[in-house]
Amino acid sequence: MAGVSIPTADVLLSRRVQEMVLKGEEPPPLYICRDGDTEDVSSALSSIPVIDLSLLSSSATICEQEEELQKLKSALCSWGCFQAIGHGISTSFLDEIRQVTRDFFKQPMEEKNKVAKGVTDFEGYGADPVPEEGQSLDWSDRLFVAVYPEDTRNSKFWPESPVTFRDVLEEYTVKMKTFTEIVSKAMAKSLSLEENCFLNQFGERGLLPDLILGLKPHSDGSGYTIILQDDVEGLQVHKDGKWYTVPTISHALLVLIGDQMEIMTNGMFKSPVHRVLTNSEKERISVAMFYRPEPNKEIGPEEGLVNQERPKLFKKVKDYADTHWEYYQRGMRAIHVAKV
């Protein structure tokens, strides 16, 4: 991308990927990934672990619970992700989430721009901020809003159309709070820790949904991310030098470990680098919910995971999400700043 001039922020934010696709425009140079981002793609990731959350409930036998916890630990220590089934969220409601998301993006640009982000805004509808020199933009449109705690919400970025959007997002937020409590406790128990230890590290929990249409390679700066995919494959995780496509499982929720959980587990759980490939034939939409500590919350490795055999790998950090975003804009990972 040497020699490519970077437009001003207001010009970049005025461009919409959907519009360019509908008009048959070629992607501008800033959307072309750098050399090295296009490694060989392997076959579908059929072996990605599937965890049945219903087997972690009190209604399951002790043997079933222990077996599923070991599967969970193995998945997160190896892949850093798993597909969650048996989560108790109805298929009809998940279909409703997908549909209201599609309906939002299908609206006229004039309607979507009512919640457009400004040059200095992180929330709202639009694309990436201005990248640093030499970095590509994501070939995607997205809507990013804070949903929990309620006092973090900025109502001007909550769409009034479709008319059901706000109610559906509100209900999804409630269900995600329950989901994250179950998953966080299971993660702790899988490591033989007190079940509330991760919940305590997160403090007053923050949930931020991101409705996205491709994303360049990155790891997440969250504690972990919950992704509701549609039926179009495109998400890939990087493992052992290869890219693996994550298969779509109907109504499963994909959980991806973020950098902050890798820090809290002293490197036991892995935060995988992942990307989303574009599809020239089908539109792909996903709903990602980022679960992360509240601002100003200091996090660090759990003491129960630090010993003589496994010394502390990370120092305590605060506002890691901000640091992560700075490095993301440079096309770099940020987790090294937390290493001892």
NUVEXDO-427377 format. One record per atom (N, C-alpha, C): residue in one letter; y, z, x. Coordinates in steps of 0.02 Angstrom, whole numbers, padded with zeros to 5 digits, always signed. Atoms other than C-alpha are relative to their C-alpha. Example, Ala and Ser with C-alpha at 12.3 -4.5 7.8 and 13.67 -1.06 7.14 Angstrom:
a-00059+00000+00045;a-00225+00390+00615;a+00060+00000+00045;s-00059-00003-00042;s-00053+00357+00684;s+00055+00037-00039;
//
This chain:
m-00060+00000+00041;m+00000+00000+00000;m+00063+00000+00043;a-00058+00002-00044;a+00113-00016+00150;a+00049-00053-00024;g-00051+00047+00019;g+00277-00099+00106;g+00014-00002-00074;v-00011-00001+00072;v+00265-00063-00081;v+00055+00050-00015;s-00055-00046+00016;s+00429+00009-00143;s-00018+00041-00061;i+00015-00045+00056;i+00418+00157-00261;i+00059+00000-00049;p-00054-00001+00050;p+00518+00138-00423;p+00024+00071-00012;t-00026-00066+00017;t+00625+00280-00485;t-00044+00033-00052;a+00042-00037+00047;a+00547+00416-00591;a+00007-00024-00071;d-00009+00020+00069;d+00626+00358-00753;d-00032-00068-00014;v+00033+00065+00009;v+00561+00181-00725;v-00075+00008-00005;l+00072-00011+00003;l+00384+00242-00689;l-00021+00031-00066;l+00018-00034+00062;l+00383+00356-00840;l+00008-00045-00061;s-00009+00045+00057;s+00439+00212-00952;s-00058-00049-00007;r+00058+00045+00003;r+00281+00113-00910;r-00058+00035-00033;r+00058-00027+00034;r+00129+00141-01021;r-00060-00045+00015;v+00060+00038-00017;v-00044+00089-00965;v-00027-00038-00060;q+00024+00033+00060;q-00096+00050-01144;q+00039-00064-00014;e-00042+00059+00012;e+00050-00070-01163;e-00016-00056+00049;m+00016+00050-00051;m+00010-00158-01000;m-00067-00034-00014;v+00066+00027+00016;v-00172-00179-01053;v+00005-00047-00060;l-00006+00041+00060;l-00127-00246-01226;l+00036-00065+00013;k-00038+00060-00017;k-00006-00370-01149;k-00036-00043+00052;g+00038+00038-00050;g-00137-00426-01022;g+00032-00002+00068;e-00034-00002-00065;e-00029-00376-00874;e-00047+00023+00055;e+00037-00023-00058;e-00104-00356-00702;e+00028+00068+00022;p-00024-00065-00023;p-00095-00178-00633;p+00051-00008+00057;p-00048+00002-00055;p+00061-00156-00525;p-00031+00030+00063;p+00029-00024-00063;p+00028-00119-00340;p-00010+00076+00004;l+00006-00073-00004;l+00056+00068-00363;l-00062+00027-00034;y+00061-00022+00035;y-00099+00076-00475;y-00063-00021+00037;i+00058+00023-00038;i-00212-00004-00345;i-00020+00054+00050;c+00023-00054-00045;c-00318+00127-00255;c+00000-00022+00072;r+00000+00014-00071;r-00308+00138-00068;r-00070-00019+00024;d+00065+00014-00031;d-00446+00071+00044;d-00035+00066+00014;g+00037-00061-00010;g-00583+00199+00054;g-00014+00036-00064;d+00012-00031+00065;d-00573+00249-00129;d-00054-00036-00039;t+00048+00041+00038;t-00699+00116-00179;t-00067-00001+00035;e+00065-00005-00031;e-00862+00178-00107;e-00054-00024-00048;d+00055+00022+00043;d-01030+00120-00171;d-00016+00051-00053;v+00015-00043+00057;v-01077+00190-00340;v-00075+00002-00009;s+00072-00006+00008;s-01252+00258-00365;s-00019-00010-00073;s+00024+00005+00068;s-01358+00251-00520;s+00023+00060-00040;a-00023-00054+00043;a-01321+00364-00669;a-00028+00067+00022;l+00019-00067-00022;l-01328+00548-00633;l-00046+00033-00051;s+00046-00025+00050;s-01482+00582-00737;s-00023+00072+00014;s+00025-00066-00019;s-01521+00742-00642;s+00053+00054-00006;i-00050-00052+00006;i-01358+00832-00679;i-00026+00055-00045;p+00030-00055+00038;p-01407+01005-00742;p+00027+00006-00071;v-00018-00014+00070;v-01406+01041-00929;v-00015+00073-00014;i+00008-00072+00014;i-01380+01223-00979;i+00007+00012-00075;d+00000-00017+00071;d-01423+01285-01153;d+00031+00070-00008;l-00035-00064+00006;l-01295+01421-01190;l-00031+00046-00052;s+00032-00043+00050;s-01395+01481-01340;s-00054+00044+00031;l+00051-00040-00035;l-01526+01544-01216;l+00031+00057+00040;l-00034-00055-00034;l-01395+01659-01141;l+00023+00054-00049;s-00021-00048+00051;s-01364+01751-01305;s-00052+00055-00008;s+00045-00057+00010;s-01441+01915-01359;s-00061-00017-00042;s+00057+00020+00042;s-01556+01822-01479;s-00057-00030+00042;a+00051+00027-00044;a-01649+01745-01331;a-00037+00057+00034;t+00039-00051-00035;t-01785+01839-01239;t+00030+00012+00069;i-00024-00016-00067;i-01746+01924-01073;i-00023-00054+00050;c+00027+00051-00044;c-01857+01797-00987;c+00039-00065-00006;e-00039+00061+00011;e-01763+01651-01066;e+00070+00006+00029;q-00067-00010-00027;q-01596+01725-01019;q+00001-00004+00076;e+00003+00000-00073;e-01646+01753-00838;e-00012-00070+00028;e+00016+00069-00022;e-01718+01578-00821;e+00062-00045-00005;e-00059+00042+00009;e-01560+01498-00890;e+00056+00020+00048;l-00050-00023-00048;l-01448+01605-00779;l-00015-00027+00070;q+00018+00028-00065;q-01544+01547-00626;q+00014-00075+00003;k-00016+00072+00003;k-01526+01366-00682;k+00076-00010+00007;l-00073+00004-00004;l-01339+01396-00703;l+00023+00010+00072;k-00020-00014-00070;k-01322+01471-00529;k-00017-00058+00045;s+00021+00057-00040;s-01420+01329-00451;s+00045-00060-00011;a-00044+00057+00016;a-01313+01199-00541;a+00068+00007+00033;l-00068-00009-00025;l-01148+01274-00486;l+00003+00007+00076;c+00003-00004-00074;c-01202+01309-00306;c-00013-00068+00030;s+00018+00066-00026;s-01266+01131-00287;s+00049-00054-00022;w-00042+00053+00027;w-01169+01015-00402;w+00071+00021-00015;g-00065-00023+00021;g-01024+01122-00457;g+00017-00021-00071;c-00012+00021+00069;c-01046+01061-00635;c-00065+00004-00040;f+00058+00003+00044;f-01163+01063-00785;f+00021-00024-00069;q-00011+00020+00069;q-01179+00994-00960;q-00022+00058-00045;a+00015-00057+00044;a-01171+01133-01091;a-00020-00024-00069;i+00023+00011+00069;i-01274+01118-01250;i-00011+00069-00032;g+00011-00064+00033;g-01311+01251-01379;g+00061+00044+00001;h-00063-00038-00006;h-01127+01303-01373;h+00026+00025-00068;g-00019-00026+00065;g-01113+01332-01560;g+00058-00035-00033;i-00055+00038+00031;i-00971+01209-01592;i-00030-00059-00037;s+00033+00050+00041;s-01019+01092-01733;s+00016-00071+00024;t-00009+00070-00019;t-01043+00907-01698;t+00056-00032-00040;s-00052+00030+00043;s-00929+00864-01844;s+00070+00018+00025;f-00066-00019-00025;f-00785+00963-01769;f+00015-00035+00066;l-00011+00036-00063;l-00809+00885-01596;l+00018-00073-00014;d-00017+00068+00021;d-00806+00715-01681;d+00073-00003-00024;e-00068-00003+00025;e-00644+00767-01765;e+00050+00004+00057;i-00043-00004-00059;i-00567+00813-01597;i+00007-00069+00031;r-00002+00068-00029;r-00614+00642-01527;r+00043-00046-00043;q-00034+00046+00045;q-00547+00553-01680;q+00075+00011-00001;v-00071-00013+00001;v-00379+00640-01685;v+00033-00019+00066;t-00025+00022-00065;t-00359+00603-01500;t+00009-00076+00001;r-00006+00073+00005;r-00395+00418-01528;r+00059-00019-00045;d-00054+00016+00047;d-00276+00418-01676;d+00068+00009+00031;f-00065-00010-00033;f-00136+00488-01569;f+00016-00059+00045;f-00013+00054-00047;f-00155+00354-01435;f+00008-00068-00034;k-00005+00064+00036;k-00170+00214-01565;k+00067-00008-00036;q-00064+00003+00035;q+00001+00255-01638;q+00049-00047+00036;p-00053+00040-00033;p+00153+00145-01605;p+00032+00040+00056;m-00031-00034-00057;m+00239+00183-01441;m+00060+00043-00020;e-00058-00038+00023;e+00393+00242-01535;e-00021+00070-00022;e+00024-00065+00024;e+00291+00382-01616;e-00023+00044+00059;k+00025-00039-00057;k+00204+00435-01454;k+00057+00024+00045;n-00055-00018-00044;n+00368+00437-01360;n+00042+00059-00027;k-00034-00059+00026;k+00431+00576-01475;k-00020+00063+00039;v+00022-00057-00041;v+00331+00694-01363;v-00005-00021+00074;a+00002+00025-00069;a+00362+00598-01201;a+00027+00052+00048;k-00022-00045-00053;k+00381+00698-01041;k+00062-00028+00033;g-00058+00020-00039;g+00544+00695-00945;g-00017-00003+00074;v+00010+00008-00072;v+00566+00667-00759;v-00025+00065+00032;t+00019-00064-00030;t+00548+00853-00721;t-00053+00038-00040;d+00049-00033+00042;d+00421+00894-00857;d-00071-00010+00025;f+00071+00005-00015;f+00239+00932-00822;f-00038-00014-00065;e+00032+00011+00065;e+00193+00936-01006;e+00028-00063-00033;g-00023+00055+00040;g+00207+00795-01131;g-00042-00063+00010;y+00035+00064-00001;y+00151+00615-01154;y+00029-00044+00055;g-00024+00045-00051;g+00160+00495-01008;g-00049-00006+00057;a+00042+00012-00059;a+00095+00457-00835;a+00018+00050+00054;d-00014-00043-00057;d+00102+00536-00663;d+00074+00001+00017;p-00067+00001-00030;p+00266+00590-00584;p+00000-00050+00058;v-00005+00046-00056;v+00329+00485-00440;v-00045+00023+00057;p+00046-00020-00054;p+00194+00484-00304;p+00036+00001+00067;e-00027+00002-00067;e+00224+00516-00122;e-00016-00068+00032;e+00008+00065-00034;e+00234+00368-00004;e-00074-00012+00017;g+00068+00018-00017;g+00066+00280+00010;g-00052+00022-00050;q+00048-00024+00049;q-00014+00361-00143;q+00000-00043-00063;s+00006+00040+00060;s-00079+00271-00296;s+00011+00043-00063;l-00006-00033+00065;l-00045+00313-00478;l-00066-00005-00037;d+00059+00004+00042;d-00183+00352-00602;d+00011-00053-00054;w-00003+00051+00052;w-00221+00205-00718;w-00019+00033-00066;s+00013-00038+00060;s-00206+00315-00871;s+00064+00020-00035;d-00051-00034+00039;d-00096+00380-01009;d-00029+00067-00019;r+00027-00067+00015;r-00109+00564-01050;r+00051+00040-00040;l-00042-00049+00034;l-00044+00703-01160;l-00023+00068+00024;f+00016-00065-00029;f-00037+00873-01077;f+00044+00053-00033;v-00038-00054+00033;v+00012+01032-01170;v-00032+00067+00016;a+00025-00068-00006;a-00005+01220-01146;a-00015+00026-00070;v+00019-00023+00066;v-00097+01301-01290;v-00011+00075-00005;y+00013-00072+00003;y-00138+01481-01242;y+00015+00032+00068;p-00024-00040+00057;p-00067+01611-01231;p+00054-00037-00040;e-00044+00035+00045;e+00040+01559-01379;e+00072-00001+00025;d-00070-00001-00023;d+00203+01611-01295;d+00014-00050+00057;t-00010+00052-00051;t+00175+01475-01163;t+00009-00069-00031;r-00004+00065+00033;r+00179+01336-01292;r+00072-00025-00005;n-00064+00033+00010;n+00322+01213-01298;n-00009-00048-00058;s+00013+00036+00062;s+00325+01148-01476;s+00024-00072+00002;k-00026+00069+00000;k+00425+00992-01432;k-00050-00050+00027;f+00051+00045-00025;f+00271+00922-01345;f-00063-00001-00044;w+00057+00000+00047;w+00152+00958-01491;w+00013-00054-00052;p-00011+00055+00047;p+00137+00795-01591;p-00003+00023-00073;e+00003-00012+00072;e+00175+00803-01777;e-00041-00054-00034;s+00042+00054+00025;s+00077+00642-01800;s-00052-00018+00053;p+00029-00006+00067;p-00067+00624-01835;p+00013+00069-00031;v-00019-00062+00035;v-00034+00757-01967;v-00049+00057+00013;t+00051-00052-00012;t-00196+00849-01926;t-00002+00023+00072;f+00007-00012-00072;f-00166+00851-01738;f+00009+00073+00018;r-00015-00069-00020;r-00088+01024-01723;r-00054+00049-00024;d+00051-00045+00027;d-00214+01110-01836;d-00066-00007+00037;v+00063+00012-00035;v-00362+01029-01748;v+00004+00029+00071;l-00007-00027-00067;l-00295+01074-01576;l+00001+00076+00000;e-00001-00073+00006;e-00262+01252-01633;e-00071+00027-00008;e+00068-00022+00011;e-00441+01269-01695;e-00043-00009+00063;y+00038+00012-00062;y-00511+01192-01535;y+00017+00053+00052;t-00020-00052-00046;t-00411+01318-01434;t-00037+00065-00013;v+00036-00061+00019;v-00489+01463-01529;v-00073-00005+00022;k+00070+00009-00019;k-00663+01392-01499;k-00008-00001+00075;m+00004+00000-00072;m-00626+01364-01315;m+00008+00070+00030;k-00006-00070-00024;k-00574+01546-01294;k-00068+00034-00002;t+00067-00029+00006;t-00745+01598-01357;t-00047-00031+00052;f+00043+00036-00047;f-00831+01465-01250;f+00011+00026+00071;t-00014-00022-00068;t-00742+01521-01090;t-00023+00072+00013;e+00025-00069-00009;e-00787+01703-01120;e-00075+00000+00012;i+00072+00005-00009;i-00971+01657-01137;i-00017-00026+00069;v+00015+00032-00064;v-00971+01544-00985;v+00021+00044+00059;s-00024-00043-00055;s-00868+01662-00875;s-00047+00059+00011;k+00047-00056-00006;k-00985+01807-00912;k-00066-00023+00029;a+00064+00026-00025;a-01138+01699-00879;a+00005-00016+00075;m-00010+00014-00071;m-01066+01641-00712;m-00005+00065+00041;a+00001-00064-00036;a-01039+01822-00660;a-00070+00029+00004;k+00068-00028+00001;k-01212+01879-00714;k-00048-00040+00044;s+00044+00041-00042;s-01293+01733-00623;s+00006+00019+00073;l-00012-00021-00069;l-01219+01804-00462;l-00011+00076+00008;s+00014-00072+00000;s-01273+01983-00506;s+00064+00041+00005;l-00063-00036+00002;l-01092+02035-00534;l+00010+00031-00069;e-00018-00028+00065;e-01017+02140-00673;e+00026-00057-00044;e-00011+00061+00040;e-01003+02019-00819;e+00074-00015-00014;n-00070+00012+00015;n-00815+02040-00846;n+00043-00013+00062;c-00040+00003-00061;c-00763+02020-00665;c+00044-00063+00004;f-00040+00061-00002;f-00706+01839-00680;f+00054+00000-00055;l-00049-00006+00054;l-00621+01872-00847;l+00058+00044+00023;n-00052-00044-00025;n-00525+02012-00761;n+00044-00036+00051;q-00038+00038-00050;q-00473+01895-00619;q+00048-00048-00034;f-00042+00049+00034;f-00404+01771-00745;f+00058+00034-00037;g-00053-00035+00035;g-00300+01904-00833;g+00008-00028-00070;e-00014+00030+00065;e-00216+01843-00993;e-00012-00075+00007;r+00027+00066-00017;r-00309+01681-00997;r+00044-00057-00023;g-00039+00059+00016;g-00222+01512-00994;g-00045-00059-00013;l+00037+00060+00017;l-00292+01358-01080;l+00050-00057-00006;l-00045+00057+00002;l-00211+01189-01054;l-00041-00064-00010;p+00038+00061+00012;p-00284+01032-01135;p+00036-00061+00027;d-00026+00062-00027;d-00261+00860-01061;d-00039-00057-00032;l+00032+00056+00033;l-00298+00707-01167;l+00013-00062+00042;i-00010+00053-00049;i-00326+00564-01048;i-00039-00063-00017;l+00031+00066+00012;l-00369+00380-01061;l-00036-00026+00061;g+00029-00012-00061;g-00439+00333-00748;g+00040+00049+00042;l-00027-00049-00046;l-00405+00465-00626;l-00028-00010+00070;k+00021+00009-00069;k-00409+00450-00437;k-00041+00060+00023;p+00042-00056-00024;p-00527+00560-00334;p+00041+00064+00011;h-00033-00064-00006;h-00480+00744-00341;h-00048+00056-00018;s+00033-00059+00027;s-00545+00919-00367;s+00051+00034-00045;d-00046-00032+00046;d-00471+01027-00504;d+00028+00065+00029;g-00031-00061-00024;g-00351+01169-00467;g-00010+00059-00047;s+00013-00052+00050;s-00414+01269-00616;s-00053+00048+00023;g+00060-00040-00011;g-00543+01406-00625;g-00060-00044-00013;y+00046+00055+00016;y-00649+01278-00712;y+00028-00040-00057;t-00024+00047+00049;t-00625+01132-00829;t-00056-00017-00049;i+00048+00019+00052;i-00713+01094-00994;i+00019-00068-00026;i-00015+00069+00019;i-00725+00909-01035;i-00043-00022-00058;l+00034+00033+00056;l-00768+00830-01201;l+00007-00075+00011;q-00001+00072-00014;q-00816+00651-01159;q-00012-00039-00064;d+00022+00044+00054;d-00831+00504-01276;d-00064-00034+00022;d+00064+00032-00017;d-00978+00383-01268;d+00006-00053+00054;v-00010+00049-00053;v-00905+00277-01128;v-00004+00035+00068;e+00007-00032-00065;e-00966+00327-00955;e+00056-00022+00047;g-00053+00017-00048;g-00841+00331-00813;g+00015+00057+00048;l-00010-00058-00043;l-00832+00507-00743;l-00053+00002+00054;q+00046-00003-00056;q-00910+00521-00570;q+00015+00062+00043;v-00008-00055-00047;v-00939+00668-00453;v-00026-00021+00069;h+00016+00018-00069;h-00951+00657-00264;h-00045+00054+00029;k+00047-00048-00029;k-01101+00738-00181;k-00039-00034+00056;d+00038+00025-00057;d-01181+00713-00011;d+00020-00071+00019;g-00026+00065-00021;g-01070+00564+00027;g-00007-00056-00049;k+00009+00053+00050;k-01108+00469-00133;k+00034+00020-00066;w-00027-00011+00067;w-01029+00448-00304;w-00056-00007-00051;y+00050+00001+00053;y-01139+00488-00454;y+00034-00001-00068;t-00027+00004+00067;t-01100+00438-00631;t-00028+00055-00045;v+00021-00052+00047;v-01106+00580-00757;v-00019-00032-00066;p+00019+00030+00063;p-01206+00523-00908;p+00033+00035-00059;t-00026-00032+00060;t-01135+00554-01080;t-00058+00026-00041;i+00049-00031+00044;i-01237+00674-01185;i+00036+00017-00064;s-00034-00008+00064;s-01191+00675-01368;s+00017+00073-00014;h-00026-00066+00020;h-01083+00827-01410;h-00012+00056+00051;a+00003-00049-00053;a-01117+00914-01244;a+00071+00009+00028;l-00063-00013-00034;l-00971+00993-01151;l-00013+00006+00074;l+00009-00001-00073;l-00959+00958-00965;l+00045+00053+00030;v-00038-00052-00034;v-00905+01107-00860;v+00003-00016+00074;l-00012+00015-00070;l-00829+01070-00689;l+00034+00059+00034;i-00030-00055-00038;i-00795+01209-00565;i+00064-00024+00034;g-00062+00015-00033;g-00616+01211-00500;g+00007+00039+00065;d-00010-00033-00065;d-00547+01267-00332;d+00006+00075-00006;q-00011-00073+00004;q-00498+01439-00396;q-00065+00038-00011;m+00064-00033+00007;m-00676+01480-00448;m-00040-00004+00065;e+00032+00002-00066;e-00740+01421-00279;e+00028+00056+00044;i-00031-00055-00037;i-00617+01545-00203;i-00028+00067-00024;m+00022-00064+00027;m-00670+01686-00320;m-00073+00015+00015;t+00071-00010-00015;t-00855+01658-00283;t-00013-00003+00075;n+00006+00001-00073;n-00821+01655-00095;n-00040-00061+00024;g+00031+00063-00021;g-00880+01475-00084;g-00070-00012-00027;m+00068+00011+00026;m-01045+01498-00177;m-00001-00055-00052;f-00007+00055+00048;f-00993+01390-00325;f+00044-00053+00031;k-00037+00055-00031;k-00931+01219-00271;k+00047-00034-00049;s-00049+00039+00039;s-00776+01132-00336;s-00007-00073+00019;p+00016+00069-00020;p-00832+00950-00339;p+00059-00047-00005;v-00047+00055+00005;v-00721+00803-00301;v-00028-00048-00052;h+00022+00045+00053;h-00728+00686-00450;h+00055-00051-00014;r-00047+00053+00018;r-00644+00531-00519;r-00021-00030-00066;v+00016+00036+00062;v-00636+00427-00677;v+00013-00074+00012;l-00007+00072-00009;l-00668+00241-00664;l+00028-00032-00063;t-00025+00038+00057;t-00576+00119-00775;t-00054-00047-00024;n+00049+00045+00030;n-00674+00007-00892;n+00038-00060-00028;s-00037+00060+00020;s-00617-00173-00917;s-00018-00022-00071;e+00022+00022+00066;e-00711-00190-01082;e+00011+00051-00055;k-00006-00052+00051;k-00696-00022-01170;k+00052+00052+00021;e-00046-00055-00011;e-00561+00108-01189;e-00039+00065+00005;r+00034-00064-00008;r-00616+00280-01129;r+00050+00057-00009;i-00043-00057+00014;i-00541+00441-01195;i-00040+00064+00010;s+00032-00065-00007;s-00583+00619-01146;s+00051+00055-00013;v-00043-00059+00011;v-00515+00792-01187;v-00021+00052+00051;a+00015-00049-00052;a-00507+00908-01037;a+00040+00064-00014;m-00033-00065+00010;m-00468+01094-01060;m-00004+00038+00066;f-00002-00036-00064;f-00412+01181-00900;f+00005+00075-00013;y+00002-00073+00007;y-00455+01366-00890;y+00021+00029+00067;r-00026-00022-00064;r-00351+01450-00757;r+00035+00067-00006;p-00035-00064+00002;p-00274+01617-00709;p+00073-00009-00021;e-00070+00003+00020;e-00102+01658-00777;e+00044-00006+00061;p-00046+00004-00056;p+00049+01622-00667;p+00012+00068+00031;n-00013-00061-00039;n+00082+01752-00532;n-00061+00046+00006;k+00060-00040-00007;k-00097+01816-00545;k-00032-00014+00068;e+00031+00008-00065;e-00169+01846-00372;e-00076+00000-00007;i+00073+00004+00004;i-00350+01792-00353;i-00028-00004+00071;g+00033+00002-00064;g-00474+01807-00211;g-00075+00010-00010;p+00072-00008+00005;p-00660+01823-00173;p-00019+00067-00030;e+00026-00062+00026;e-00756+01951-00274;e-00033+00040+00056;e+00026-00042-00054;e-00800+02098-00160;e-00076+00000+00002;g+00073+00000+00003;g-00980+02093-00220;g-00032-00061+00032;l+00026+00061-00031;l-00998+01920-00141;l+00020-00005+00073;v-00019-00002-00071;v-00932+01972+00030;v-00042+00052+00035;n+00040-00047-00038;n-01049+02051+00156;n-00007-00025+00072;q+00008+00019-00071;q-01104+02041+00338;q-00030-00069+00007;e+00032+00065-00003;e-01214+01891+00305;e+00046-00056-00025;r-00047+00049+00028;r-01078+01804+00204;r+00070+00030+00002;p-00067-00028-00007;p-00906+01855+00269;p+00050-00034-00047;k-00051+00028+00044;k-00748+01823+00171;k+00024-00068+00026;l-00019+00068-00019;l-00710+01636+00174;l+00070-00017-00022;f-00066+00016+00027;f-00548+01639+00075;f+00043+00063-00003;k-00047-00055+00008;k-00393+01748+00073;k+00025+00001-00072;k-00029-00003+00067;k-00304+01804-00085;k+00058-00049-00005;v-00054+00049+00011;v-00187+01674-00159;v+00031+00012-00069;k-00037-00007+00063;k-00058+01669-00298;k+00030-00068-00017;d-00028+00064+00023;d+00002+01521-00403;d-00033-00059+00035;y+00036+00054-00034;y-00133+01411-00327;y+00009-00067-00036;a-00006+00063+00038;a-00112+01283-00467;a+00060-00040+00023;d-00059+00035-00024;d+00062+01242-00402;d-00013-00033+00068;t+00018+00027-00066;t-00003+01219-00225;t-00046-00060-00007;h+00047+00055+00013;h-00145+01111-00290;h+00036-00063-00022;w-00036+00058+00026;w-00025+00997-00382;w+00040-00035+00056;e-00037+00029-00056;e+00082+00972-00226;e-00045-00044+00043;y+00046+00037-00041;y-00069+00916-00127;y-00030-00059-00037;y+00027+00055+00040;y-00138+00810-00270;y+00046-00061+00003;q-00047+00054-00003;q+00021+00707-00266;q-00002-00037+00067;r+00007+00032-00066;r-00015+00671-00082;r-00069-00031+00009;g+00068+00025-00005;g-00195+00621-00119;g-00044+00044+00043;m+00036-00047-00044;m-00260+00777-00031;m-00026+00059-00040;r+00023-00063+00028;r-00362+00932-00073;r+00042+00057+00027;a-00042-00056-00020;a-00274+01099-00065;a-00039+00062+00021;i+00037-00062-00008;i-00416+01223-00048;i+00001+00028+00071;h-00001-00024-00069;h-00400+01231+00141;h+00055+00052+00012;v-00055-00047-00010;v-00237+01329+00121;v-00022+00072-00016;a+00024-00067+00018;a-00338+01474+00050;a-00054+00025+00047;k+00054-00021-00044;k-00468+01479+00188;k+00025+00049+00053;v-00016-00051-00050;v-00471+01625+00308;v+00008-00033+00068;
//
